[in-house]
Amino acid sequence: LAGDKKLPLHLIPPVADAQEAIVLGLGAAKYGAWNWRQQRITASNYVGAARRHLLAWFDGEDCDPESGISHLAHVRATMSILIDAKATGKLIDDRPVCGLAAEHVRIYRRDA
């Protein structure tokens, strides 16, 4: 079929899109829409934010107290910003020098 080669946007869960849009809307009101395209952003700031939201969620807090929206939606919005900033040349890649984390993850999987 002709549509088989098109981007499968229909596979993205609509509720995830909706919640991410709410978080991005809150960010737009606070910092300006698409602010990461106006000024470069550092990877570490966004990775830190995503990890804080993910840890809060994993530790049992479903929603961010400030926004009332799922911590998971905040993680998703943060990752989207990182992906977009990287793609548009607005990301300051301040990750540490490559370490062994990925290798250890692969090793752990093999031994499991």
C-alpha positions in Angstrom: 0.0 0.0 0.0 1.1 3.5 -0.7 0.7 4.7 2.9 2.9 1.9 4.3 6.0 4.0 3.7 4.7 7.1 5.4 5.7 8.2 8.9 3.5 6.1 11.3 2.3 9.0 13.4 -0.9 7.1 14.1 1.1 4.8 16.4 1.8 7.6 19.0 -0.7 7.2 21.8 -3.0 10.2 21.7 -3.2 10.6 25.5 0.6 10.9 25.6 0.5 13.6 22.9 -2.2 15.4 24.9 -0.4 15.3 28.2 2.9 16.3 26.6 1.2 19.2 24.9 -0.2 20.4 28.2 3.3 20.4 29.7 4.8 22.1 26.7 2.0 24.7 27.0 2.9 25.4 30.6 6.5 25.7 29.6 5.6 28.1 26.8 3.7 30.3 29.3 6.7 30.3 31.7 9.6 30.5 29.3 8.2 31.3 25.9 7.1 28.9 23.1 10.0 27.1 21.4 12.4 28.9 23.8 15.1 26.2 23.2 15.2 27.3 19.6 15.9 30.9 20.6 18.8 30.2 22.8 21.0 27.1 23.0 20.3 24.7 25.8 22.5 22.4 27.8 21.9 18.7 27.7 22.7 18.3 31.4 19.9 20.7 32.5 17.3 18.7 30.6 18.6 15.3 31.5 18.6 16.4 35.2 15.0 17.6 34.9 13.9 14.4 33.2 15.6 12.3 35.8 14.0 14.2 38.7 10.6 13.7 37.2 11.2 10.1 36.5 12.5 9.4 40.0 9.6 11.2 41.6 7.2 9.1 39.5 9.0 5.9 40.2 9.0 6.7 43.9 5.2 6.8 43.9 4.3 10.4 43.1 2.2 10.3 40.0 1.8 14.1 39.2 4.1 17.0 39.5 2.9 19.2 42.4 3.4 22.4 40.6 1.6 21.5 37.3 -0.7 18.7 38.4 0.3 16.8 35.3 1.9 13.4 35.2 5.6 13.3 35.9 5.8 11.0 32.9 4.4 13.7 30.6 7.1 16.1 31.9 9.8 13.5 31.1 8.3 13.1 27.6 8.3 16.8 27.0 11.8 17.2 28.2 13.0 14.4 25.9 11.2 16.0 23.0 13.0 19.3 23.6 16.3 17.5 23.7 15.6 15.7 20.5 14.5 18.9 18.8 17.4 21.0 20.1 19.8 18.3 18.9 18.2 18.2 15.4 18.1 22.0 15.1 21.7 22.6 16.3 20.6 24.3 19.5 21.9 21.7 21.9 25.1 22.3 23.9 26.2 18.8 24.4 27.8 19.0 27.8 27.7 15.2 28.5 30.8 13.9 30.2 33.4 12.1 28.1 32.1 8.8 27.0 32.1 6.3 29.8 31.2 2.6 30.2 27.5 2.8 31.2 26.2 1.5 27.8 28.7 -1.3 27.9 27.7 -2.3 31.4 24.0 -2.3 30.4 24.8 -4.6 27.5 26.9 -6.9 29.7 24.2 -7.1 32.3 21.6 -8.1 29.6 23.9 -11.0 28.4 24.4 -12.3 31.9 20.7 -12.2 32.9 
